[in-house]
Amino acid sequence: MRVTDRQMVDFANDLHGWSKMVYKFGCNFIHLSDCHDYHARDPFAALPDDERLSIAQYLRQYHQGNASADSTFEEISAYFPKVLEKISANLEHELRGLEHDPDLRTNAQDSHSIEA
């Protein structure tokens, strides 16, 4: 199934807490993928001011960094491993919660009995 950008934006409007911040962070970072020549020019500096500020705020808030909207791509990239580790840990935590959610188990059992 193909998911459109519009569907992702609509879905993201219902996100809260860390999942909304991760989605927004990812959307801002996706623009960096167009900048493959980062040795020649700084792709972080090429982002709009609000996106650079949002990324810097995220890094300061969740990774105790000193990033700012004026940071370089090299400075920001030093946070990538920490960001990915935090996202991975949060996803694992959420999945464990879903696995132990009695309401989800009841709904899953009900849907299997309907199919049978």
ZIURGI-V80727 format. One record per residue. N is the residue number from 1. SS is DSSP state (hx for helix, st for strand, lp for the rest). Layout:
BEGIN
N/SS ; N/SS
END
This chain:
BEGIN
1/lp ; 2/lp ; 3/lp ; 4/lp ; 5/hx ; 6/hx ; 7/hx ; 8/hx ; 9/hx ; 10/hx ; 11/hx ; 12/hx ; 13/lp ; 14/lp ; 15/lp ; 16/lp ; 17/hx ; 18/hx ; 19/hx ; 20/hx ; 21/hx ; 22/hx ; 23/hx ; 24/hx ; 25/hx ; 26/hx ; 27/hx ; 28/hx ; 29/hx ; 30/hx ; 31/hx ; 32/hx ; 33/hx ; 34/hx ; 35/lp ; 36/lp ; 37/lp ; 38/lp ; 39/lp ; 40/lp ; 41/lp ; 42/lp ; 43/hx ; 44/hx ; 45/hx ; 46/hx ; 47/lp ; 48/lp ; 49/hx ; 50/hx ; 51/hx ; 52/hx ; 53/hx ; 54/hx ; 55/hx ; 56/hx ; 57/hx ; 58/hx ; 59/hx ; 60/hx ; 61/hx ; 62/hx ; 63/hx ; 64/lp ; 65/lp ; 66/lp ; 67/lp ; 68/lp ; 69/lp ; 70/lp ; 71/lp ; 72/lp ; 73/hx ; 74/hx ; 75/hx ; 76/hx ; 77/hx ; 78/lp ; 79/lp ; 80/hx ; 81/hx ; 82/hx ; 83/hx ; 84/hx ; 85/hx ; 86/hx ; 87/hx ; 88/hx ; 89/hx ; 90/hx ; 91/hx ; 92/hx ; 93/hx ; 94/hx ; 95/hx ; 96/hx ; 97/hx ; 98/hx ; 99/hx ; 100/lp ; 101/lp ; 102/hx ; 103/hx ; 104/hx ; 105/hx ; 106/hx ; 107/hx ; 108/hx ; 109/hx ; 110/hx ; 111/hx ; 112/hx ; 113/hx ; 114/hx ; 115/hx ; 116/lp
END
